Amino acid sequence: MRETIELPTGRCDECEQVRPAFGFVNMASEEGGPARSLCSECYNRGYMKRAGLPELETVYFEPIVRCDSVGRAHTFHFVVHMSTGLGIRAFECVDGCPGGYQFSVLEPPQTPIREAHGKLVKRIEAGIAVRYLRSSDFPGAASQNRLYAKGMAVNGRIDEREGTSVVVIDGREYSWEEFGEFLGCFNGFDFRLECFDSCEAREITPDPVRPNPIWWMPELERPEPDDDRHH
């Protein structure tokens, strides 16, 4: 059953239609007057006109529901915005604001909008199918359970909540202190922190392929990976 969420709305200063508030852009007046609040459709129309491009069909896509790797349902809302290309952003709504899992694509301006949307849906499905944190799940000792990194890599997002920087992993917010605790199983390891734009493609596997550090030794038959190897 689809979760019903009442999104905040606003009235566009140009078309005077009531639209979802997350798609609005505040445009400064070229004549020095007050800024105007434009819905995504009016903003995109003006952008395409200024750029000398054919008018963009701004679609208000219906929310979609997808389940993650543990069967938890997530509802994604969409916003279409022109910038350096055709951009579509998908986000969950947490406490009335975009939060949780968020994904986006940026395509050439002439890309058919439904084609870009289809690409974004595939990115959503691939992204939520992978988990980067797991629980220690000690039998009969729930108070001792803790989260830790499932593999050798963690994907997430840097965000802000009430003026404080947080990280979002597996669609949930954590403090940087908590994030450090998740990596405690790697004490003594080196690490590399690399940031990506939200529309960039990147590896989503928690166990990326790396060169064998002891490549000079003969290849031996290795046992199956143990999910509890970080204990």
C-alpha angles and dihedrals in degrees: 000000000000116000112238114222124177106222120203114256138202138193118248115235091217110040093019090222121142109242138168106288096227091070096057125112125196109225121197115228116250088214093055095255126131119304117263125225109223129189116233092259094055093041092050092047091053093045093052091047093051090047093050092240130136114273113276120235101232107206122196096214118208116245115263130210121219130173124229128223093283095047097258112147120232125191116213126200124197137221123187116209134168115220123133085341142343105316127188122182126197121196144162119238114239118180090342095309136089108274144125114052114008129181135172143180131206115201135172111285093249093056112122105254095228090052090055090046091052090052090051092050090054090050090052093050093048093044098052093043090072125069124198100187130055136181123246088227099199107196111251093356106088092156089064096050118113138173122251138170110284096208142002095285135050126197120199146129134260110229141159129240121184092340095310125111113239137172124233116212125171087359095301132106122240135172120249088248090057090047089055090052090053088059095048090105087068097059107151094025125115119235141193124211113205125178125213133193108252092246095052121104115238140165111283099188116111088215109050119189112262134179115271106256090208096044092149092068120087114262110260129196105264127209120247113279113269112224088208095055092115096062 
